[in-house]
Amino acid sequence: MARNQGEAILSNRSENCHKHRAVKYTYFFLNLLGIGPLTTESLKITKIVSFIWSATIVTIGVWEISFRFIYVYFDVTDVDDQMDLLAPVVFVTVTTLKYLSIAYRHDTIKKFTKHIFDDWNMIGSQEEEDIMEKNLNMSNNITFVFAVMMYISCVLYNCFMPHVIPILFNSDDRNASERIVIFPGYNSVFDVDSFPIYQITYVFHQLTALSTYTILITSCNLIIVLVTHACSQLQIITNQIDSLLNNFSKEEKFSYAKLSFTISRHVRVLEFSNKLLKKMIFELCLIEVGASSILLCIDEFCVLRMLEKKEFANMTSYIMIFFSLSLNVLIVCYFSELLEAQFMNVGEKLNSVEWYKTPVNTRQYFNLIIIMSQQPQKISAGGIVDLSFVTYLQILKTGFAYLQLLRAANL
């Protein structure tokens, strides 16, 4: 008896470890952004501090957008130069909108986290645990790799480019002790080169850069976690259907209890997909698709201009932005395709077995599962455009189409 109790305790510890691993990166990045405490039962003082930090992130983002925009609109007269400086303005604006979207959906984050924990508690066999752990590991590995790539880009763009490149290409007529330009337009309204205003401005700029890339990682992680969890549940349902029909063919006795559990689990996944997953990323995907076409166009235009001028060092930053945007959109489109494929796989599994030989009163339930599995379950951008590999190619093509319009207009 003591041995059984010990095994039960170890099993519970293992379950708790796995289910918290499922959202460990999500809460890590949400806490960095000050949203984490809003999604949990935290102390009141913790939520107040979180609210202050969130307000700070939005404020410094709007501050940088405003200064950059004022500089581009009032101080830069050449249209080509305006296009060069417009990409960072749009980039920071887009990430700020994403941040507001994530903060707005903090209640949904709390709900889907509880849903994921409940699904881990429903594990009924080692096979089910292996399926969920496999998808969990895929989710965490992709998030980790994406985060490393984004933060490397952040360091290269915001630290290496402004600090190292000017030293490497420093001309004789340039004063080596001259202050580095923090970002174009930071001193367009008033003089901030005096101590400590310059240092404070520099810290604010670096905080904006860090929060901007963290927002990108967080939005991507939310999609990955939600879709991989839904896929794990659908894979479990497929295995349950297979086991149910195999047992029936061997024993000639149908398990109505297993059928009821399988159907309820399938309905639960559908509710998770429609009420939590799609609701959580509704605005995020709309912003992603809408902004990516514009940003990719501007970015491509800037790269071509740098290439013509042979400014290869400056061109590097725009290439990094291009790959960051492309990778982000590609990940979203890939997981949209994966989600639909897993839903359809449930129906295909039933079509490939002899479900019609089951008792007459159960066939309607299998038929209903097949019909529900054939319904489109792709992620959509604001309910307007379904995301897929075709959509990804269309976004790239749209960016190049806008680029041709800009070049034709001699901008």
C-alpha positions, 0 to 999 in steps of 0.5 A: 500500500505504501508503495502504491502511495509513493508511486501515486505521489511520483506520478502527480509530481511528474504530471505537474512538472509536464503541465508547467513545462507546457507553458513555461516559456509563455509565462516567462515572456509574459512576465518580462512584458508585465502581463504574466501576473494578470493571467494568474491569481497573483497578489494585488501589489504584484498586479499593480507593479505589473500594470505600471511596467506594462504602462511603461512599455507602451509609453516608451514605445509610443515615445519612440514612434512619435520622435521617429515620425516627427523626424521623418515627416518634418526634417527629412525632405528626400522621399527615398530617405523617408522610406529608409526611416519608415520601416523602423517606425512601422515595425515598432508600431506593429509590435506595440499593437501586438502588445496591446492585443496580448494584454487585452486577451489576458483573460483568454490566456488564463482560460487556455492555461487552465484548459491545458492543465486540465488536459494534462490531468486527464491523461489515462495512459503512458501512450497519451503522456508520450504524445503530449510530451512529444508535442510539448517538446516540439513547442518548447524547442521551436520557441527556444530557437526562435527566441535565440534568433530574435534576440541575436537580431536585436543585439546585432541591430541595436548594439553591434550596428550603431556601436561597432560599424561606425568605429570600423568605418570611421573616417578621419574627419569624424570626431571619435569622441562624438556621441553616437546617434541613438536613433534618427530623430531622438533629438529633433524636438529638443537637445538631449545630448546633455547628461543625464538626458542622453543616458536616459534616452539611450536606456529607453531606446534599448528597453524599447528594442528589448520589449519589441523583440520580446513581443514578437517572440511572445506572439509567436509562442502563444500560437505555437503552444495553442496549436501544438496542444490542440494537435496532441489532443487530436492525436490522442483522439485518433489513437482512442478511435483506433483502440476502440475499433480494434477492441471491438473487432477482437472481442465483438463487444462494443465499449459505449463508455470509451465512445462517450469519452472519445466524443466528449474529448473531440468536442472539448478540442473543438471548443478549445480551437474555436473559443480559445485558440482562435479568439486569442490570436484573432487580432495578432494574426490580422496585425501580422498579415496586414503589417507584414505586406507593408513592412516587407515591401519597404524593407525590400525597397531599402535593401535595393537602395543600399545595394545600389549605393554599395552600403553593405553594412547598413543593408545588413540590418534590413536583411535581418528585419526581412528574415525576422518578418518572413520567419514569423509569418511562415511559423504562423502559416505552418501551424495553421496548416498543421492544425487543419491537417490534424483535425482532418486526420481524425476523419480520415482515420475513421474512413480508413477503418470499418466503423460501419460494422459497429452497432447501428446506434453508434454509427451516427456518432462516428458519422458526426465526427467525420463531418465535424472533422471536415470543417475548415479549422485553419487559423484566420487573420481577423476572420478575413484570410485563412492562413496557409502556405499559399497565404504566405506566398501571397504575402511575399508576392504582395510585398514584391508587387508594392515594391514594383509600384514604388520603383515604377513611381521613382520613389 
